[in-house]
Amino acid sequence: MRDEPTATAVETSPASTPRRKRILLVDDDPEIVESMRVALEAMGYEVLIARDGNQGLALADTENPDLVILDMMMPKRSGFLVLERLRQTRKVPVRVIMITANEGSRHKAYAEMLGVDDYIRKPFAMDRLLDSVRRLLES
């Protein structure tokens, strides 16, 4: 009688399953944050939230997000200062979408000079943001 080979279960460890893309939302407006969080989580992204620029930098350092969605006007540290710091300190540049209610073209030009990947004016259609997120995370 021959020994029949037995099937063994293949274990799937967290390392073998691909990590969900992480998005860091840095915005002090709870309603905007919540609507973005719901939409992004529905698309399968992991969402981290910071309520001001200092929290945003701390989370960017510890959590290594794939994308940062950054409000321009925030308490403690503006989106511009956060963007400058992200560009100076990260070896691998993180993708950044800046959102703002500011209408000035000077601000957009400055954000682009700092290397922002997309610049979206508030109010915006959620589809506009989601298209940008998808495009930046797939490239």
C-alpha positions as CSV (number, residue, x, y, z in Angstrom):
1,M,0.0,0.0,0.0
2,R,1.5,3.3,-1.1
3,D,1.3,6.4,1.0
4,E,-1.0,8.8,-0.7
5,P,0.2,12.4,-0.7
6,T,-1.9,14.5,1.6
7,A,-3.1,18.0,0.7
8,T,-1.9,20.7,3.0
9,A,-3.6,23.9,3.5
10,V,-1.7,26.9,2.3
11,E,-1.6,29.5,4.9
12,T,-2.1,33.1,3.9
13,S,-0.2,35.5,6.0
14,P,-0.7,39.2,6.0
15,A,2.6,39.5,4.1
16,S,1.2,37.4,1.2
17,T,-1.9,39.5,0.8
18,P,-1.4,42.9,-0.9
19,R,-1.6,45.8,1.5
20,R,-4.5,48.2,0.8
21,K,-3.4,51.6,-0.4
22,R,-3.3,54.1,2.4
23,I,-4.6,57.6,2.1
24,L,-3.9,60.3,4.7
25,L,-6.6,63.0,4.9
26,V,-5.3,66.2,6.5
27,D,-8.2,68.6,6.9
28,D,-9.9,70.4,9.8
29,D,-13.4,70.3,8.4
30,P,-15.2,67.3,9.9
31,E,-17.9,67.2,7.3
32,I,-15.5,67.2,4.4
33,V,-13.3,64.6,6.1
34,E,-16.2,62.3,6.7
35,S,-17.6,62.5,3.2
36,M,-14.1,61.8,1.7
37,R,-13.5,59.0,4.2
38,V,-16.7,57.2,3.3
39,A,-16.1,57.6,-0.4
40,L,-12.5,56.4,-0.3
41,E,-13.2,53.5,2.0
42,A,-16.0,52.4,-0.3
43,M,-13.3,52.2,-3.0
44,G,-11.3,49.9,-0.8
45,Y,-8.7,52.3,0.5
46,E,-7.4,52.5,4.0
47,V,-8.0,56.0,5.3
48,L,-6.0,57.8,8.0
49,I,-7.2,61.1,9.4
50,A,-5.3,64.1,10.7
51,R,-7.1,67.3,11.9
52,D,-4.2,69.8,11.5
53,G,-0.9,70.1,9.7
54,N,1.2,68.9,12.7
55,Q,-0.9,65.7,13.1
56,G,-0.6,65.2,9.3
57,L,3.2,65.3,9.4
58,A,3.3,63.0,12.4
59,L,1.0,60.5,10.7
60,A,2.9,60.8,7.4
61,D,6.1,59.9,9.2
62,T,4.8,56.9,11.1
63,E,2.2,55.5,8.7
64,N,3.9,55.9,5.3
65,P,0.7,56.7,3.3
66,D,0.6,56.1,-0.5
67,L,-1.3,59.4,-1.0
68,V,-1.9,62.5,1.1
69,I,-5.0,64.7,0.5
70,L,-4.1,68.0,2.1
71,D,-6.2,71.0,2.8
72,M,-4.4,74.3,2.3
73,M,-5.9,76.3,5.2
74,M,-5.6,74.5,8.6
75,P,-4.7,75.3,12.2
76,K,-1.2,74.9,13.5
77,R,0.5,74.3,10.2
78,S,-0.8,75.2,6.7
79,G,-1.0,72.8,3.9
80,F,1.8,74.6,2.2
81,L,4.1,74.1,5.2
82,V,3.1,70.4,5.3
83,L,3.8,70.0,1.6
84,E,7.2,71.7,1.9
85,R,8.2,69.4,4.8
86,L,7.0,66.3,3.0
87,R,9.0,67.2,-0.1
88,Q,12.1,68.0,2.0
89,T,12.1,64.9,4.3
90,R,10.8,61.9,2.3
91,K,13.3,59.9,0.3
92,V,10.5,58.6,-1.9
93,P,8.0,61.4,-2.7
94,V,4.5,60.7,-1.6
95,R,1.7,61.7,-4.0
96,V,-0.2,64.8,-2.8
97,I,-3.6,66.2,-3.7
98,M,-4.2,69.7,-2.3
99,I,-7.7,70.9,-1.8
100,T,-8.7,74.5,-1.1
101,A,-11.5,77.0,-1.0
102,N,-9.0,79.6,-2.1
103,E,-9.6,81.0,-5.6
104,G,-6.2,82.6,-6.1
105,S,-4.0,81.4,-9.0
106,R,-0.9,82.4,-7.0
107,H,-1.6,79.7,-4.5
108,K,-2.1,77.1,-7.2
109,A,1.2,78.2,-8.8
110,Y,3.0,77.9,-5.5
111,A,1.6,74.5,-4.8
112,E,2.7,73.3,-8.2
113,M,6.2,74.7,-7.6
114,L,6.3,72.6,-4.4
115,G,5.4,69.5,-6.4
116,V,1.8,68.9,-5.7
117,D,0.3,66.2,-7.9
118,D,-3.2,67.7,-8.2
119,Y,-4.9,70.8,-7.0
120,I,-8.6,70.8,-6.4
121,R,-10.8,73.8,-5.5
122,K,-13.6,73.5,-3.0
123,P,-16.5,72.8,-3.4
124,F,-15.7,69.9,-5.7
125,A,-17.6,66.9,-7.0
126,M,-16.5,63.7,-5.2
127,D,-16.0,62.0,-8.6
128,R,-13.4,64.6,-9.4
129,L,-11.4,63.7,-6.3
130,L,-11.9,60.0,-6.7
131,D,-10.7,60.1,-10.3
132,S,-7.6,62.0,-9.2
133,V,-6.9,59.4,-6.4
134,R,-7.4,56.5,-8.8
135,R,-5.1,58.1,-11.4
136,L,-2.3,58.9,-8.9
137,L,-2.4,55.5,-7.1
138,E,-2.4,53.5,-10.4
139,S,0.6,55.4,-11.9
